[in-house]
Amino acid sequence: MQYANVPEGGSLAVLGLGPVGQLVSRVGRHLGYDVIAVDPVPERRAMAERHGVATLDLGDRLRDEILDRTDGRGPHGVVDAVGMEAHGNLVAAFSQHAAGMLPDAMAKKLMKTVGADRLAAMMTAFDIVQRGGTVSISGVYGGVGDPLPMLNLFDKQISIHMGQCNVQRWIPQLWPLVEDPADPLGVTDLVTHHGSLDEAPELYLTFRDKEDGCVKVVLHP
């Protein structure tokens, strides 16, 4: 969230409304940002809307709709909470499956050199962010051979922040919000499915395929 570098009272676009995108959107609202979240799944958009987040479906006019909502400039910051979308990308899915069948050294080399990611969300983030804005990449991308629009990134002076979350750094700020009985981030309205460890494979498929309104799964030992 902080990586998006949104100024006080600024605008934030969130691509993807899985568990990460849901909480990013709610934190943005909590901080007073104008938040627009994008996801093709109606149940996920409805969950975000219950917490005051404006949502959009994917579509040909997505860029125009976001520009219309941000005075024609685009949002100050964009969070890509989607990543490689391997479940919708046959090449990426095959590469990951193949890597899992190789010896560790060979698998590591494959995943470091394959350029199989589907970059639709990242490209959308680069396209809609305003000039001088920031793109924060929370979604995971697996290969280093992917083409990036370097000339466009340079011309628009876009800052890109990415990497693993610095959990310990943010716990002092987030923990009081989670324990607050008023539940300002709406964390009680995030988990949609519960199950045992034995049900984990089935529930993962439900989450992966975005079935049954699945957003967040909690497994109980």
N, C-alpha and C positions, 0 to 999 in steps of 0.2 A: 504494500500500500504506500509506504513512504517513498519507495523507489519511483513512484509515478510523479513525484515532485509537483503536486498540485498546489497552487497558491491558495491562501485563505479565501473562501467563497468561490473557488474556481470550479471548473467542470471536469468530470471524469467519465470516460467510457470504459466499460468492462465487457470483454469478449468472452463469453462462456459463463454459464450459470450452474456449474457443478458446485460442490461444496466450497471450493476456493473462491470462485466467482461470487457465490452468494454472500460469503463473509466479507469479501472485499467491497461489495456493493453496500452492505450494511454499515461497515466502518466508514465508508465514504459519506453516507448519509449522516452518520453520527458526528462526523467532523464538519458538517455543514456544506458539503460539496453538492453540486448539481450532478446527479449520477444517471447515466443512461447505460443500460445493460442489454446485451444482444445474445439471444439463444434461440434455436429453432424449435425447442421443445416447450409446448404450452404449459405443462405443469411446472417447469422450472421458472418460466416467466411469471406465472401466477404466484409462486412462492416469493419471488423478489418483490412483486408489486404489493404484497401484504405488508412489506416493510418500507413502503414509500419510494421504491425504486421505479423509475420510468423504464420501460422495456420496449425492445423492438425485435421483430422476427428478422431472419435473414431474408434478403430479397435484392432485386436489381436496383432499388432506390435507397438502399441502406445508407450509402455515403451522403446522398442528398438530404435524407431525413435527419441525419446527425448534424450536418451543416446547418440545416434550418433551425435546429434546436440550440445551436451555439453561435448565433449571429453570423453565420457564414464563415467562421474561422476554424471550426473544429475544436474538440476538447483540449484542455491544457495537458491532460495526461491520459494515456490509454494503458490498461492492464490486459495483456494477453493471458487469459486463464485457460486456454484451450490446449496449446502445444501441438505435438506431432499428429494427433488424431489417427494413430496407427490402426484403430479398429475400422476406420473408413478408408484406409489406404492399403491396397493389396500389396504394393511393393514394400512398404514399411513393415507390414505384418509378416510378410514372407522373410524379410531380412532378420527380424527379431526372432522368428521361429528357427531360422537356420542357425543364427548365432547361439541359440540355446542348445543346439545339438553338436556344437564344435568344442574342442578343447579350449580351456580358458584363454590361452595366449592367442589362438586364432580368432576366437570370438571377439576378444577385445580389439584386435586389429580391424575386424570387419565393421564393428559398430563405430569405430573412430574414423573410418574412411568412407562408409556408405553415405550417399546423399539421397536418402529415400523419404525424407520428411515431406508431408503435405503442408505447405507454408501459407495456406489460405488465411488463417487468422492473423499471422504475423504481417502478411502483406496488407491486409485490411487495416491493421493498427497503424502501419506506416502511412497509409493513404489518408486516414481520417484525422490523425493528430494535427494540431495546428503548427504552423511554422515556429520553430524554437521550442516546441513542446517535448514531452518525454514519453517514451514507450517503456513500460515495465513488463518484462516477460516472466510470468510465473509458470506458464505451461512448459513442459519439458520437450526439448528437441534433441534427437538422438544422434544425428550424423553431422559431419563437418564438411561434407561435399556439396551442401545445398547452395544454390546461387542466391545472393542477396543484392538488392538494388543499391549498390554502394554510391553511385552518383547521386541518386535521389536522397539518400540519407545525408550525404555531405551537403547538398544544396539546401536542404531544409533544416540543417543544423540540429538534427534530432539526437537527443541523448538516449541511450539504451542502458537500462539497469537490469541485470539478471543474476541468477544464481540461487543457491539454497537459502531458505529463510534463516535468518539469525534469531533462532527461537529465544535463546536466553536473553537477548537484548530487549525483546519486546514484552516478555512476561510481566515485568512490573507495571506496565501500562495496561496490558490486556486482562490480567487476572482479576483486578477489581471490577471490570466491566462484566466479566463472566459470572462472578459471584454476586453481583448486584441483583437483589430480588426483582427490581424493575425490568431486568433483562433488556438493556438498551440495544443490544445487538441481535436480539431475537434468537438466541442459540437454542431455545427450547423448540423452535420451529425450524429445525434443520434436519434432524434424523427422520428418515421416512421408513426405514426397514431395520428390524432386529433379527438376529439369527445366531445359531450355534456355529462353532468352528467347522463342524461337518457340513454345514450349509454354505460355507464360504465360496466354493466354486460356482454353485448355482446363483448365489446372490451377486457374485462378480459379473456373471453373464447378464443378469438383470440390469445391473448398473451400466455395464458396457453398452448394451443395446438400448438403453434409455427406456426400459419397459416399466409398466406399473407405477409410473411417477417416481421412479427411484432417483434420489439425489444423494443421500448419505446413509451408509450402512454401519451399524454397530454390531460387532460380533461378541458374544458372551461365552467365555470359556466354560 
